[in-house]
Amino acid sequence: MGLMSLLAWIIVGAIAGWLASIVMKTNASQGLLADIVVGIVGAFIGGWVLSLLGLGGDTGEFNIASILTAFIGAVILLFILRMVRRA
C-alpha cells in the first residue's frame, strides 16, 4: 500500500463517514477523526455486504463507487452502533 493509496482511503473514509453521519444525524457528536474511522470501517462493511448481494463493492480507488460503497457500510455501522447504545 503506497502513500497515495493510503491517502485515497483517508479521503474516501472522511467523505463517506461525514455523509453517513449527516444521514444518521450523528454529525454534531462526531469529529473528523471519527468520520474517517467510520468511513474506512464502513468501506469494509459495505464491500462485504455488496459482495454478498453479488454487486461487488469497489473500495480500491478514489471514485464514486468507492465512496458509495463506504457510505453504505458507514450507514450500516452507525445504525448498529445506535442499536447497541440503546440496548
C-alpha positions in Angstrom: 0.0 0.0 0.0 1.6 3.2 -1.1 1.2 6.7 0.2 -1.3 7.6 -2.5 -3.5 4.6 -1.7 -3.4 5.4 2.0 -4.4 9.0 1.2 -7.3 7.8 -1.0 -8.6 5.6 1.8 -8.5 8.5 4.2 -10.3 10.9 1.8 -12.9 8.3 0.9 -13.4 7.5 4.6 -13.7 11.1 5.5 -16.3 11.8 2.8 -18.3 8.6 3.4 -18.2 8.9 7.2 -19.2 12.6 7.0 -22.2 11.8 4.7 -23.3 8.9 6.8 -23.1 11.0 10.0 -25.4 13.6 8.3 -27.9 10.9 7.2 -27.8 9.2 10.6 -27.9 12.5 12.5 -24.7 11.9 14.4 -22.8 14.7 12.8 -22.9 17.0 15.8 -21.3 14.4 18.1 -18.6 13.2 15.7 -15.4 14.9 14.7 -13.2 14.5 11.6 -11.3 11.6 13.0 -14.5 9.7 13.9 -15.8 10.4 10.4 -12.6 8.9 8.8 -12.7 5.8 11.0 -16.4 5.3 10.4 -15.9 5.7 6.7 -12.9 3.3 6.5 -14.6 0.6 8.6 -17.8 1.3 6.5 -15.8 0.6 3.3 -15.0 -2.9 4.6 -18.6 -3.5 5.8 -20.0 -2.1 2.5 -17.7 -4.2 0.4 -18.6 -7.3 2.3 -22.4 -6.6 2.1 -22.3 -5.7 -1.5 -20.3 -8.8 -2.4 -22.9 -10.9 -0.6 -25.5 -9.4 -2.8 -23.4 -10.1 -5.9 -22.8 -6.4 -6.6 -19.1 -6.5 -5.7 -18.3 -3.4 -3.6 -15.4 -1.5 -5.1 -13.2 0.2 -2.5 -9.8 0.1 -4.1 -9.7 3.5 -5.7 -10.9 7.1 -5.2 -14.1 7.2 -7.2 -17.8 7.5 -6.8 -18.3 3.7 -6.5 -15.8 3.6 -3.6 -17.5 6.5 -1.8 -20.9 4.9 -2.3 -19.7 1.5 -1.0 -18.1 3.1 2.0 -21.2 5.3 2.6 -23.5 2.3 2.6 -21.2 0.4 5.1 -20.9 3.5 7.3 -24.6 3.9 7.5 -24.9 0.2 8.5 -22.2 0.7 11.1 -23.8 3.8 12.6 -27.2 2.0 12.7 -25.7 -0.9 14.5 -23.9 1.4 17.0 -27.1 3.2 17.6 -28.9 -0.1 18.3 -26.2 -1.2 20.7 -26.2 2.0 22.6 -30.0 1.8 23.1 -29.8 -1.7 24.5 
